[in-house]
């Protein structure tokens, strides 16, 4: 279950306001339509029917929902795929509806998948796996069968695919794939995306770091900071368990999990602001040379101590009690979350995006957290 801040509505207002400025026509002077540039004037005068179609799977989630308005401003007619009774244009239990939406679409974006903000019990583990593998497989089948397949398919993935890294950053070219449950989910997800030959469709896997916005990760950590327990999280001894064991046909890692090597609060924390996620998707859309796995993570990862210090500053809490693992695990049981969110050292760098010329607007963790957590009157 996800922990929500009491100030959730204000967070949404803040992020929405920034996104409106980000996606304004002045910020993006032209949009793409089936491989050609189309001016904003021609879009507005051509009408809805002339717009290229963008299909979003998982539009009810934090990131997918943040994309709907930007896509419309960029000139797309937006259609959605989701669960039954979600109000989507097509549902996962209707392959024919999915096929009809995808055939003739210009852009396909998939953020479908059960939230990982939970305890990794057997039922949750299987739902996390199935909700990613089965949906991505269904989309792959629809793209393969389409007479006019999408020009571009962007599929969610995660920078968690890389190992616990404290020695060097992990790039798309030389990053070391890790092991265990979360890594296996990421590997399986990308395998479904890149399965088969789809010569007319450019495919991109977004290996996103932890996204800062009005989502579960920031809300949970900010809540801890508000209550004075926002010190660094420290690896240490705890009861061994099997929740992090591998999953799928190529399950990896040990069956029984114990701990990472101690990092004393200096485990790396790769992150990205929701505004930069939206901007990166737009950049990928307009740069045909970008394909395959792409890290979406702010350059120069923070570490856990710096992250928690920034959160304490953002919520104006001068005290931050450190959380040794035994205390952290008790808290995670209460919150129904997993400690790997803050104990795994995540150090992904966006080599492909930077080489292509993408410029991240949010690179300072203090500025980013303040922009999301502060509002007038507090």
C-alpha positions in Angstrom: 0.0 0.0 0.0 1.2 3.5 -0.8 1.6 6.1 1.9 0.0 9.4 1.0 1.0 12.9 2.3 -1.7 15.1 3.8 -0.5 17.7 1.4 -1.1 15.5 -1.7 -3.5 17.9 -3.3 -1.1 20.8 -3.1 1.7 18.6 -4.5 -0.5 17.8 -7.5 -1.2 21.5 -8.0 2.5 22.4 -7.8 3.5 19.7 -10.3 0.6 20.4 -12.6 1.5 24.1 -12.7 5.1 23.3 -13.7 4.0 20.8 -16.3 1.7 23.4 -17.9 4.7 25.7 -18.3 6.8 22.8 -19.5 4.4 21.7 -22.2 3.2 25.1 -23.5 3.4 25.6 -27.3 6.1 28.2 -26.8 8.3 25.5 -25.2 7.9 23.1 -28.1 7.6 25.1 -31.4 6.6 22.1 -33.5 5.4 18.5 -33.2 6.1 15.4 -35.2 3.4 13.7 -37.3 4.4 10.4 -38.9 8.0 11.5 -39.3 7.4 15.0 -40.5 7.3 18.3 -38.6 3.9 19.9 -38.2 3.5 23.4 -36.8 1.2 24.2 -33.9 -1.0 26.4 -36.3 -1.5 23.5 -38.7 -2.4 21.2 -35.8 -5.0 23.6 -34.5 -6.5 24.3 -37.9 -6.5 20.7 -39.1 -8.8 19.5 -36.4 -8.8 16.4 -34.1 -9.1 13.9 -36.9 -5.8 15.1 -38.5 -3.8 14.5 -35.4 -1.6 11.5 -35.1 -2.7 9.0 -32.5 -0.8 8.3 -29.3 -1.8 5.3 -27.3 -1.0 5.1 -23.6 -1.3 1.9 -21.6 -1.4 2.6 -17.9 -2.6 6.2 -18.1 -4.2 6.0 -14.6 -0.8 5.8 -12.9 1.5 8.6 -11.7 3.7 8.8 -14.7 1.2 7.8 -17.4 -1.3 10.2 -16.1 1.2 13.0 -16.2 1.7 12.4 -19.9 -1.9 12.8 -21.2 -2.0 16.6 -21.3 1.6 17.0 -22.7 0.8 14.6 -25.5 -2.3 16.6 -26.5 -0.4 19.8 -26.5 2.3 18.2 -28.7 -0.4 17.5 -31.3 -1.5 14.0 -30.5 -4.9 12.5 -30.3 -4.6 10.5 -27.0 -6.2 7.1 -26.5 -5.8 4.8 -23.6 -5.6 1.1 -22.6 -6.4 0.0 -19.1 -8.2 -2.3 -16.7 -11.9 -3.1 -17.2 -14.1 -0.3 -15.7 -11.2 2.2 -15.8 -12.9 4.3 -18.5 -10.1 3.5 -21.0 -10.7 3.3 -24.7 -9.6 -0.3 -24.7 -9.2 -2.9 -21.9 -6.7 -5.7 -21.4 -9.5 -8.3 -21.6 -10.3 -7.3 -25.2 -7.4 -8.0 -27.6 -9.5 -6.8 -30.6 -10.0 -3.4 -29.0 -6.2 -3.1 -28.3 -5.4 -4.2 -31.9 -7.8 -1.6 -33.3 -6.2 1.2 -31.2 -2.6 0.3 -32.1 -3.1 -0.3 -35.8 -2.6 3.2 -37.3 -1.2 4.8 -34.2 1.9 6.9 -34.4 3.1 6.5 -30.9 2.7 3.7 -28.3 3.7 4.3 -24.6 3.3 1.6 -22.0 3.4 2.3 -18.2 1.1 -0.5 -17.3 2.1 -2.6 -14.2 1.1 -3.2 -10.6 2.8 -0.8 -8.2 5.9 -2.1 -6.5 5.0 -0.2 -3.4 4.1 -3.2 -1.3 5.6 -6.2 0.5 7.0 -8.8 -1.9 4.8 -11.6 -0.7 4.1 -14.5 -3.1 0.8 -13.1 -4.4 2.2 -9.6 -4.8 5.3 -10.9 -6.5 3.3 -12.8 -9.1 1.0 -9.8 -9.7 4.0 -7.5 -10.2 5.4 -10.0 -12.7 2.2 -10.8 -14.6 1.0 -7.2 -14.8 4.2 -6.3 -16.8 4.8 -9.4 -18.8 1.3 -10.1 -20.0 0.5 -6.5 -20.9 3.7 -5.9 -22.8 3.3 -9.2 -24.6 -0.2 -8.3 -25.6 1.1 -5.0 -27.0 3.9 -6.7 -28.9 1.3 -9.1 -30.4 -0.8 -6.1 -31.5 2.1 -4.2 -33.0 3.3 -7.3 -34.9 -0.2 -7.8 -36.4 -0.8 -4.2 -37.3 -1.0 -3.2 -41.0 0.2 0.3 -39.9 2.3 -0.2 -36.8 3.4 2.6 -34.5 6.5 4.6 -35.5 7.7 4.5 -31.9 7.0 2.3 -28.9 8.3 3.6 -25.6 8.0 1.0 -22.8 8.6 1.6 -19.1 11.5 -0.3 -17.5 13.6 0.5 -14.4 17.2 1.4 -13.5 16.9 -1.2 -10.8 18.0 -3.6 -13.5 21.6 -2.7 -12.5 23.5 -4.2 -9.6 24.0 -2.7 -6.2 26.8 -0.3 -7.3 29.1 1.8 -5.1 32.3 1.6 -7.2 31.2 3.1 -10.5 28.2 4.5 -12.4 26.1 2.2 -14.6 25.6 3.2 -18.2 23.5 1.5 -20.9 26.8 0.4 -22.6 28.7 -1.0 -19.6 26.3 -1.3 -16.7 26.3 -4.6 -14.9 22.9 -6.3 -14.6 22.1 -7.4 -11.1 20.2 -10.3 -9.7 17.1 -11.1 -7.6 13.4 -10.3 -7.9 13.4 -6.7 -9.0 16.1 -7.3 -11.5 14.4 -10.3 -12.9 11.2 -8.3 -13.4 13.1 -5.6 -15.3 14.9 -8.2 -17.5 11.6 -10.0 -18.3 9.9 -6.7 -19.0 12.5 -5.7 -21.6 12.6 -9.2 -23.1 8.9 -8.9 -23.8 9.4 -5.5 -25.3 12.2 -6.5 -27.7 10.8 -9.9 -28.6 10.4 -10.6 -32.3 11.1 -8.5 -35.4 9.2 -5.2 -35.7 11.1 -3.4 -38.4 8.7 -0.5 -38.7 8.7 0.3 -35.0 11.5 1.9 -33.1 11.5 0.5 -29.6 12.8 2.1 -26.4 13.0 0.8 -22.8 12.9 3.7 -20.3 15.3 2.6 -17.5 14.0 5.2 -15.1 15.5 6.0 -11.8 13.2 6.7 -8.9 10.9 9.4 -10.1 10.3 12.4 -7.8 6.9 13.9 -8.0 3.5 13.2 -6.4 4.3 9.5 -6.2 4.7 6.9 -3.5 8.5 7.0 -3.2 8.8 10.8 -2.4 5.6 10.8 -0.3 6.9 8.0 1.9 10.3 9.5 2.5 9.0 13.0 3.0 6.6 11.7 5.6 9.5 10.1 7.5 11.3 13.4 7.4 8.3 15.3 8.7 8.2 13.1 11.8 11.8 13.5 12.6 13.0 10.1 11.5 14.5 11.4 8.2 18.1 10.5 8.9 20.1 8.2 6.7 19.0 4.6 6.3 21.8 2.2 7.4 22.3 -1.3 6.1 22.9 -4.0 8.8 21.8 -7.4 10.1 18.2 -8.5 9.9 16.3 -11.7 9.7 17.0 -13.6 6.4 14.0 -13.9 4.1 13.1 -15.1 0.6 11.0 -12.2 -0.7 13.9 -10.9 -2.9 14.5 -14.3 -4.6 14.4 -14.4 -8.3 11.3 -14.9 -10.4 10.4 -16.1 -13.9 12.0 -18.7 -16.2 15.5 -17.2 -15.6 15.3 -16.5 -11.9 18.6 -15.2 -10.6 20.3 -14.6 -7.2 20.2 -16.5 -3.9 17.0 -17.8 -2.6 17.6 -16.5 0.9 18.4 -12.8 1.2 20.4 -11.3 4.0 21.9 -7.9 3.3 24.0 -5.6 1.0 27.5 -4.7 2.1 27.3 -1.8 4.7 27.4 1.6 3.0 26.9 3.7 6.1 24.2 5.9 4.5 26.3 6.6 1.4 24.5 4.1 -0.9 23.8 5.9 -4.2 20.4 7.3 -5.0 19.6 7.8 -8.6 16.6 10.0 -9.2 14.8 12.0 -11.8 12.2 14.8 -11.5 8.9 14.1 -13.1 9.3 17.2 -15.4 12.5 15.7 -16.8 10.8 12.4 -17.4 8.2 14.2 -19.5 10.9 16.2 -21.4 12.9 13.0 -22.0 10.0 11.3 -23.5 9.4 14.2 -25.8 13.1 14.3 -26.7 13.1 10.5 -27.5 10.0 11.0 -29.7 11.8 13.6 -31.8 15.2 11.9 -32.0 15.0 8.9 -34.2 18.6 7.8 -33.4 17.6 6.9 -29.8 16.6 3.2 -29.5 17.0 0.3 -27.1 17.5 0.7 -23.3 17.8 4.4 -22.3 18.7 5.5 -18.7 16.4 8.3 -17.5 18.2 9.5 -14.4 19.6 12.8 -13.4 23.4 13.0 -14.0 25.4 12.8 -10.8 23.5 10.6 -8.5 22.9 11.7 -4.9 23.5 9.4 -2.0 21.1 8.4 0.8 22.5 10.9 3.3 22.2 13.8 0.9 18.7 12.8 -0.1 17.4 12.7 3.5 19.2 16.0 4.3 17.4 17.6 1.3 14.1 16.2 2.4 14.5 17.5 6.0 15.4 20.9 4.5 12.3 20.8 2.2 9.9 20.1 5.0 11.7 22.3 7.5 12.5 19.6 10.0 15.9 20.1 11.7 16.1 16.7 13.3 16.6 13.5 11.4 17.2 10.3 13.4 19.2 7.7 11.5 17.4 4.4 10.8 19.5 1.3 11.3 18.2 -1.6 9.4 16.4 -3.3 12.3 14.4 -0.1 12.9 13.9 0.5 9.2 12.5 -3.0 8.7 10.0 -2.5 11.5 8.8 0.7 9.8 8.6 -1.0 6.5 6.4 -3.7 7.9 4.0 -1.1 9.3 4.0 0.8 5.9 3.8 -2.4 3.9 6.9 -1.5 1.8 10.3 -3.0 1.2 13.6 -1.6 2.4 15.4 -2.1 -0.9 14.0 1.2 -2.0 16.5 3.0 0.2 19.2 0.4 0.9 20.1 -0.7 -2.6 22.8 1.5 -4.1 21.4 2.8 -7.4 23.9 4.6 -9.6 22.6 4.9 -13.2 23.8 7.7 -15.5 22.0 8.8 -18.7 24.8 8.4 -21.2 22.6 8.0 -24.3 20.5 11.0 -23.6 23.4 13.3 -22.8 25.3 12.2 -25.9 22.2 13.0 -27.9 22.1 16.5 -26.4 19.4 16.2 -23.8 19.8 18.7 -21.0 18.3 17.8 -17.6 16.7 20.8 -15.9 16.6 19.3 -12.4 20.1 18.2 -11.2 20.2 19.5 -7.6 18.4 17.2 -5.1 17.7 20.1 -2.7 16.1 22.3 -5.4 14.1 19.3 -6.7 12.6 18.3 -3.3 11.8 21.9 -2.4 10.0 22.4 -5.7 7.8 19.4 -4.9 7.3 19.7 -1.2 7.1 23.4 -0.4 4.2 25.7 -1.2 3.2 29.2 -0.1 2.2 29.5 3.5 4.3 26.7 4.9 
